[in-house]
């Protein structure tokens, strides 16, 4: 996606921006590192620990999902 210029510098990292969505439903799908390499589920969850914590504080932990797969069938299955 496209990021607003300087938003990461002024607001925070992606996990901080994602936490601003709480308590609304949010699904992070197919995350990559700074070099563009796909992250496995454990690494992706670690990257979004802060976001998960904020969702927990909002009593909305079930509204936040991290999914390493970018396959449409996996995404649809997780949404239902």
Secondary structure, DSSP 8 states (H G I E B T S, - for coil): ----TTHHHHT--HHHHHHTTTTS-EEEES-B-TTS-B--HHHHHHHTHHHHHHHHHTT-GGGEEEE----HHHHHHHH-
